[in-house]
Amino acid sequence: MAQYYFHTRDNGEITEDDIGLDLPDFPAVKAVAATSLAELALDVLPGSEERCLGVDVHDDRDRMVLTTELLFKVVVAGA
């Protein structure tokens, strides 16, 4: 298993993961990144009108192995 770190981005503000997770393979890394992004979105999107969220995954050698991004924008119909 390898150690992976899941750093989150919220409108350019980065929160670094200094604990990480031991994961067996890339599909597991991808699943954790997707779940982390969804949980972040659930926490911060209510009440937002425009937001850019992301999760960047680095390995134990500090190489980026995966990045995710979610762009959210409220568009009012007829406005």
PyMOL commands that place a pseudoatom at each C-alpha (Angstrom):
pseudoatom trace, name=CA, resn=MET, resi=1, chain=A, elem=C, hetatm=0, pos=[0.000, 0.000, 0.000]
pseudoatom trace, name=CA, resn=ALA, resi=2, chain=A, elem=C, hetatm=0, pos=[1.026, 3.581, -0.562]
pseudoatom trace, name=CA, resn=GLN, resi=3, chain=A, elem=C, hetatm=0, pos=[0.349, 6.771, 1.371]
pseudoatom trace, name=CA, resn=TYR, resi=4, chain=A, elem=C, hetatm=0, pos=[-1.802, 9.461, -0.311]
pseudoatom trace, name=CA, resn=TYR, resi=5, chain=A, elem=C, hetatm=0, pos=[-2.594, 13.003, 0.798]
pseudoatom trace, name=CA, resn=PHE, resi=6, chain=A, elem=C, hetatm=0, pos=[-5.874, 14.716, -0.102]
pseudoatom trace, name=CA, resn=HIS, resi=7, chain=A, elem=C, hetatm=0, pos=[-5.481, 18.516, -0.212]
pseudoatom trace, name=CA, resn=THR, resi=8, chain=A, elem=C, hetatm=0, pos=[-8.729, 20.477, -0.637]
pseudoatom trace, name=CA, resn=ARG, resi=9, chain=A, elem=C, hetatm=0, pos=[-9.292, 23.720, -2.514]
pseudoatom trace, name=CA, resn=ASP, resi=10, chain=A, elem=C, hetatm=0, pos=[-12.139, 26.165, -1.897]
pseudoatom trace, name=CA, resn=ASN, resi=11, chain=A, elem=C, hetatm=0, pos=[-12.083, 29.254, -4.138]
pseudoatom trace, name=CA, resn=GLY, resi=12, chain=A, elem=C, hetatm=0, pos=[-8.292, 29.109, -4.203]
pseudoatom trace, name=CA, resn=GLU, resi=13, chain=A, elem=C, hetatm=0, pos=[-7.828, 28.533, -0.468]
pseudoatom trace, name=CA, resn=ILE, resi=14, chain=A, elem=C, hetatm=0, pos=[-5.895, 25.299, 0.075]
pseudoatom trace, name=CA, resn=THR, resi=15, chain=A, elem=C, hetatm=0, pos=[-6.200, 23.074, 3.117]
pseudoatom trace, name=CA, resn=GLU, resi=16, chain=A, elem=C, hetatm=0, pos=[-3.346, 20.587, 3.221]
pseudoatom trace, name=CA, resn=ASP, resi=17, chain=A, elem=C, hetatm=0, pos=[-3.773, 17.030, 4.448]
pseudoatom trace, name=CA, resn=ASP, resi=18, chain=A, elem=C, hetatm=0, pos=[-0.800, 16.210, 6.642]
pseudoatom trace, name=CA, resn=ILE, resi=19, chain=A, elem=C, hetatm=0, pos=[-2.097, 12.811, 7.794]
pseudoatom trace, name=CA, resn=GLY, resi=20, chain=A, elem=C, hetatm=0, pos=[-2.886, 10.978, 4.551]
pseudoatom trace, name=CA, resn=LEU, resi=21, chain=A, elem=C, hetatm=0, pos=[-4.334, 7.534, 3.942]
pseudoatom trace, name=CA, resn=ASP, resi=22, chain=A, elem=C, hetatm=0, pos=[-2.796, 4.185, 3.051]
pseudoatom trace, name=CA, resn=LEU, resi=23, chain=A, elem=C, hetatm=0, pos=[-4.613, 2.959, -0.048]
pseudoatom trace, name=CA, resn=PRO, resi=24, chain=A, elem=C, hetatm=0, pos=[-4.068, -0.172, -2.137]
pseudoatom trace, name=CA, resn=ASP, resi=25, chain=A, elem=C, hetatm=0, pos=[-4.541, 1.140, -5.689]
pseudoatom trace, name=CA, resn=PHE, resi=26, chain=A, elem=C, hetatm=0, pos=[-5.598, 3.968, -8.008]
pseudoatom trace, name=CA, resn=PRO, resi=27, chain=A, elem=C, hetatm=0, pos=[-9.324, 3.069, -8.009]
pseudoatom trace, name=CA, resn=ALA, resi=28, chain=A, elem=C, hetatm=0, pos=[-9.321, 3.460, -4.215]
pseudoatom trace, name=CA, resn=VAL, resi=29, chain=A, elem=C, hetatm=0, pos=[-7.555, 6.836, -4.525]
pseudoatom trace, name=CA, resn=LYS, resi=30, chain=A, elem=C, hetatm=0, pos=[-10.113, 7.989, -7.086]
pseudoatom trace, name=CA, resn=ALA, resi=31, chain=A, elem=C, hetatm=0, pos=[-13.028, 6.862, -4.903]
pseudoatom trace, name=CA, resn=VAL, resi=32, chain=A, elem=C, hetatm=0, pos=[-11.705, 8.705, -1.832]
pseudoatom trace, name=CA, resn=ALA, resi=33, chain=A, elem=C, hetatm=0, pos=[-11.064, 11.865, -3.881]
pseudoatom trace, name=CA, resn=ALA, resi=34, chain=A, elem=C, hetatm=0, pos=[-14.606, 11.804, -5.292]
pseudoatom trace, name=CA, resn=THR, resi=35, chain=A, elem=C, hetatm=0, pos=[-16.141, 11.209, -1.870]
pseudoatom trace, name=CA, resn=SER, resi=36, chain=A, elem=C, hetatm=0, pos=[-14.023, 13.970, -0.330]
pseudoatom trace, name=CA, resn=LEU, resi=37, chain=A, elem=C, hetatm=0, pos=[-15.112, 16.423, -3.027]
pseudoatom trace, name=CA, resn=ALA, resi=38, chain=A, elem=C, hetatm=0, pos=[-18.779, 15.499, -2.564]
pseudoatom trace, name=CA, resn=GLU, resi=39, chain=A, elem=C, hetatm=0, pos=[-18.537, 15.929, 1.221]
pseudoatom trace, name=CA, resn=LEU, resi=40, chain=A, elem=C, hetatm=0, pos=[-16.836, 19.310, 0.803]
pseudoatom trace, name=CA, resn=ALA, resi=41, chain=A, elem=C, hetatm=0, pos=[-19.591, 20.388, -1.582]
pseudoatom trace, name=CA, resn=LEU, resi=42, chain=A, elem=C, hetatm=0, pos=[-22.297, 19.348, 0.889]
pseudoatom trace, name=CA, resn=ASP, resi=43, chain=A, elem=C, hetatm=0, pos=[-20.614, 21.443, 3.580]
pseudoatom trace, name=CA, resn=VAL, resi=44, chain=A, elem=C, hetatm=0, pos=[-19.988, 24.665, 1.662]
pseudoatom trace, name=CA, resn=LEU, resi=45, chain=A, elem=C, hetatm=0, pos=[-22.383, 24.956, -1.298]
pseudoatom trace, name=CA, resn=PRO, resi=46, chain=A, elem=C, hetatm=0, pos=[-25.647, 25.688, 0.534]
pseudoatom trace, name=CA, resn=GLY, resi=47, chain=A, elem=C, hetatm=0, pos=[-25.920, 29.458, 0.537]
pseudoatom trace, name=CA, resn=SER, resi=48, chain=A, elem=C, hetatm=0, pos=[-23.221, 29.875, -2.121]
pseudoatom trace, name=CA, resn=GLU, resi=49, chain=A, elem=C, hetatm=0, pos=[-23.823, 31.448, -5.497]
pseudoatom trace, name=CA, resn=GLU, resi=50, chain=A, elem=C, hetatm=0, pos=[-20.481, 30.705, -7.126]
pseudoatom trace, name=CA, resn=ARG, resi=51, chain=A, elem=C, hetatm=0, pos=[-17.732, 28.390, -5.912]
pseudoatom trace, name=CA, resn=CYS, resi=52, chain=A, elem=C, hetatm=0, pos=[-14.786, 26.424, -7.265]
pseudoatom trace, name=CA, resn=LEU, resi=53, chain=A, elem=C, hetatm=0, pos=[-13.900, 23.342, -5.208]
pseudoatom trace, name=CA, resn=GLY, resi=54, chain=A, elem=C, hetatm=0, pos=[-11.237, 20.724, -5.715]
pseudoatom trace, name=CA, resn=VAL, resi=55, chain=A, elem=C, hetatm=0, pos=[-9.284, 17.862, -4.233]
pseudoatom trace, name=CA, resn=ASP, resi=56, chain=A, elem=C, hetatm=0, pos=[-5.648, 17.360, -5.232]
pseudoatom trace, name=CA, resn=VAL, resi=57, chain=A, elem=C, hetatm=0, pos=[-4.070, 14.021, -4.360]
pseudoatom trace, name=CA, resn=HIS, resi=58, chain=A, elem=C, hetatm=0, pos=[-0.319, 13.667, -3.805]
pseudoatom trace, name=CA, resn=ASP, resi=59, chain=A, elem=C, hetatm=0, pos=[1.661, 10.525, -3.108]
pseudoatom trace, name=CA, resn=ASP, resi=60, chain=A, elem=C, hetatm=0, pos=[4.298, 10.093, -0.418]
pseudoatom trace, name=CA, resn=ARG, resi=61, chain=A, elem=C, hetatm=0, pos=[6.913, 11.592, -2.788]
pseudoatom trace, name=CA, resn=ASP, resi=62, chain=A, elem=C, hetatm=0, pos=[4.754, 14.741, -3.141]
pseudoatom trace, name=CA, resn=ARG, resi=63, chain=A, elem=C, hetatm=0, pos=[3.880, 13.941, -6.772]
pseudoatom trace, name=CA, resn=MET, resi=64, chain=A, elem=C, hetatm=0, pos=[0.353, 14.895, -7.820]
pseudoatom trace, name=CA, resn=VAL, resi=65, chain=A, elem=C, hetatm=0, pos=[-1.429, 11.737, -8.919]
pseudoatom trace, name=CA, resn=LEU, resi=66, chain=A, elem=C, hetatm=0, pos=[-4.989, 13.043, -9.317]
pseudoatom trace, name=CA, resn=THR, resi=67, chain=A, elem=C, hetatm=0, pos=[-6.894, 16.293, -9.266]
pseudoatom trace, name=CA, resn=THR, resi=68, chain=A, elem=C, hetatm=0, pos=[-10.640, 16.867, -9.158]
pseudoatom trace, name=CA, resn=GLU, resi=69, chain=A, elem=C, hetatm=0, pos=[-12.638, 20.049, -9.601]
pseudoatom trace, name=CA, resn=LEU, resi=70, chain=A, elem=C, hetatm=0, pos=[-16.230, 21.105, -9.149]
pseudoatom trace, name=CA, resn=LEU, resi=71, chain=A, elem=C, hetatm=0, pos=[-17.491, 24.434, -10.476]
pseudoatom trace, name=CA, resn=PHE, resi=72, chain=A, elem=C, hetatm=0, pos=[-20.771, 25.656, -9.001]
pseudoatom trace, name=CA, resn=LYS, resi=73, chain=A, elem=C, hetatm=0, pos=[-22.727, 28.670, -10.204]
pseudoatom trace, name=CA, resn=VAL, resi=74, chain=A, elem=C, hetatm=0, pos=[-26.295, 29.713, -9.530]
pseudoatom trace, name=CA, resn=VAL, resi=75, chain=A, elem=C, hetatm=0, pos=[-28.057, 31.093, -12.583]
pseudoatom trace, name=CA, resn=VAL, resi=76, chain=A, elem=C, hetatm=0, pos=[-31.470, 32.602, -11.928]
pseudoatom trace, name=CA, resn=ALA, resi=77, chain=A, elem=C, hetatm=0, pos=[-33.934, 31.927, -14.737]
pseudoatom trace, name=CA, resn=GLY, resi=78, chain=A, elem=C, hetatm=0, pos=[-35.091, 35.103, -16.459]
pseudoatom trace, name=CA, resn=ALA, resi=79, chain=A, elem=C, hetatm=0, pos=[-32.422, 37.262, -14.848]
for i in range(1, 79): cmd.bond("trace and resi %d" % i, "trace and resi %d" % (i + 1))
show_as sticks, trace
zoom trace
